[in-house]
Amino acid sequence: MDFTEKQVLGRTGVMVSRLGLAGGYGIPASGVERAFHEYGINYFYWSTPRKAGMRDGLRNLVRGNRGEMVIVLQTYDRFGITIRRSVTSGLRALGIDYVDAILLGWHNRRPFRKIIDEALKLKEQGLVRFMAMSGHKRRFFGDIARTNDPPIDIFMLRYNAAHTGAEEDIFLHLPTENRPGVTVYTATRWGKLLNPKKMPPGEQPLNAADCYRFVLSNPHVDLCMMGPRNEQEMLEGLKALKQGPLADAEMARIRQIGKYVHG
């Protein structure tokens, strides 16, 4: 397993970098462009609120590179009323004709049918290629994995060393063929896995690269999201790509730390 090589994002067939970049925490445009050109990062999540750093970086990158990029827009629409406006405003802001995925944000139960219908219409019209969904209720995503209802192309799941329940509740239920793409967020457990005060006695805290390597070492995970506030944080996380999968001893240590932090 080589984290520097791109991975197929489930049934989308799209090739993605093993780390993705989220724009909601303040990464500047220069960081967005550097991630693409120097490290091969091609999965970009323009979350809510839509920060200017990601917008400007993507606008610069799409000129000549659009076919190599995977751009995801998020909506928190709960009634199917603002999805179209959210997508079309994003397209105008970035100067592009389509987005690769519309992410239906934070759904812990089945969305209203109108939300799904509106997203499917956008797919039919070529404005959106795929439908993604995030949420915290693992068993709900396990149900989707088994039934493909609603027809979600990309899962965005909480999974980290302190929250490993997805291994039982979701990953075991993924079909062997035509499965959705699996992306992961909160790899650092909102920074708690990096906090010296949260560690077991005598243990050094993890760093961001450790957390990303833990996630990506699971064969069911296609991509792990980074949410850096600046370029330095981004570069620290990107070390995971060259360091590669965790050795058995490293995995055991990180799991023990995760259990302690969770407890």
N, C-alpha and C positions, 0 to 999 in steps of 0.2 A: 504494500500500500504506500503510495507516494502522494503526499499532500500538495506537491507542486503541480501535479497533473490535474486537468479538469475532469469532472465527473458528470455522467448523465443524470439529469434531474428527473428521475422517475419516468413516468409515461409521457412527460412533455417532450422527451428526446433532446432537450436543449443541453448543451455542454456548459457547465458552470465551474467557476473557481471554488475551491473547498471553503474559502472564507468569503463572506459577503460584507458589504459596507452599508451601514444604516446612517442616515443623515440627520437624525433627530437630536443628536447630542452636541452638535457644534462643529463637526469636522469642516474645515474650510475647503474652498474650491481647489486650492493647490494640492491638498491631501487626496481629494477624490481623483484628480488627474494623475497624481503620482502612483496611487494604488493601481490604476489601470496600466499605465505605461511601464512601470518598474517591477510590478509584482504580479501582473496578470489578473488582477481582481476584475471580474466582469459582471458581478451581480450587485445591483445597486437598489437599495430600498429607501424610497423617498417617503418617509413616514410623516405622521401628523404630530405637531405642526410642521409644515414644509419649510425647512430652513433654507436660507439663501445660499449657503455654502454648497450644499448638494445640488441645488438648482443650477448655479453658475458652473460648477464643475461638469455636470452632465451636458449642459448646453455647449460647452467647449468640446467635450468628447464626442458627441454624436456627429459632429461634422467630420465625416470620413470613417467613423468607427461604429456606426449604429448597428450593423449586422453582427458585431462581436459582443454587443452589450445586452444584458438582461436587466430591464428597468421595471421596478415594481412600485405601484402607487397604492396607498392605503386609504380606506374609507371606514368611518365608524357609523355610517348610515344604519339606522335600525328599522327603517320603514320602506326602503327602496325609492326614496324621493330624491336624494341628492347624489346618487352614484354616478349618473351620467354627467352631471355638472362637475363632479369631482374629477372624472377622467378627462373631460374636454378641457377643463381649465389647466390640468397638468400637461396635456399635450401642447396647448398654446404656450405655456411657460417654458417648456423644454424645446419647442420648435420641432416636434416629431409628429408622425402620423398615427402611431400606435404605441401602446405599452405592452410589455410582455405579460404582465399579470396585474390584476386588480386584487388587492388583499382585503378581504372582509375582516376587519379588525375586532378581536376580542369577542368571539362568540363561544359561549359555554353551553349552548343548547341550539337546537335547530333554528336557523333564521326564518323570518317570515318568507313565504313563498315569493312575494313580490321582489325581495332582495335578490334571490336566486334568479328569477326571471329577468330582471333588469341586467344582471351581470351576463347572463347567457345571450341576451340581445346584443350587448356590446361585443361579445365574441363573434356572433353571427355577422355583425357589421364590420368586423375587422379592426375595431378600435382597441380591442383587448385580445390577446392570444390565449391566456389561461386564467383560471380562477383559483385564488389562494385563500386560505383562512387561517387565522390564529385564534388561540384560546387557551384556557388553563384547565378545563375539565377533560382529563385524559380519556376517560371511558367514552365520552361523546366522540372523540376522534377515533377511538377503537371501533365504535359502531360504524362510523363513516368508512373506515378501512375495510370492514367486512361487507358493507352493503353498497358502497359508492353512491350513497344518498344522504346529502346532496352531492352532485358530481364535482368534488373538489380535486383540482389537479395538483395542488401544492399545499402540504401541511406546513404550518409554522408553529412549532411546539416548544414548550418549556422543558428543558432537559439539561441537567448539570450534575456534578458529583454529589450535591446535596439533595437533588430531586431526581431520582433514578426511576420513578414509577412508570415512566413511558416505556421502559424495557418490557414490563409485563402487560401494561394496559393498552399499548398502541403497537409497538414493534412486532410483537408476536402475532398480531392480527393483520399485518400487511400482506397482501397477496404476493405470490412469487412472480406473477406476470401482471403487467399493466398496472403497477402500483403507483400511487401518487408520489411526487417528489417530497422529500423530507428535509425541511430546514429547521434550525434550532435557534432559539434566542435565550437570553438570561444565562449564558454559559458561566458567568462569574457569580451567579445568584445575587444580582444587583450589588456586586462588589464585596459581599460578605466573605467569599472564598479568598479574597485578596487581603483581608483585614487581619493584622497580627493579633488583635484582641479577641478574635473569634476562633483562634487555632487551639488544638489540644496542647496541653503542657509540653514544652520542649520542641514543638513543631514549628518550622518556618512556614509562612503563608505561601499560598500558590501565587503565581503570576498569571497574567491574562493568557499567555501562550500555553501554560499548563492546562488551563480550563478549556481552551479551544482544542487542544490535543486530546483531552479526555472525551469530548463530544465526538470528534471526528474519528476516533479509534473505534467507534461503534459502527459496524458495517451497514446498519440501517439508515445512517445519517448521510445525506448528500452534501450538506452545506451548513456551516455555522455562521451566525451573524456576529459582526463586531459593531460596537456602538461607541467609537472613540470621540473624545471631546476635542482632540487636537492631533496633529501629525505625530507627535512623540508617542502618544498612547497607541496610535494606529501601528507604528513601527514595532512597538513592543509586542503587540498581538500577532503581527505578521511573522514573527520568528517561528511560530507554530508550523508554518509551511515547510521550512527546511528541517526542523527538528523531527517532524514525522510522528508516526504512531508511538504510543507509550509502550515501554517495556513492561513486562509483567510486574516487576517490583514497583515501578512508578505507578502503575495502575492500582495496585493494592494500597499503596500509601495514599493516593488521592481519594480512593473510595473511603478509606478510614477517616480522612479529614472531612469528607463530605458527610459521613454519618454523624460525626461529632458536631459539625456546624448545624446540621438539620435538627439534631437533638437539643 
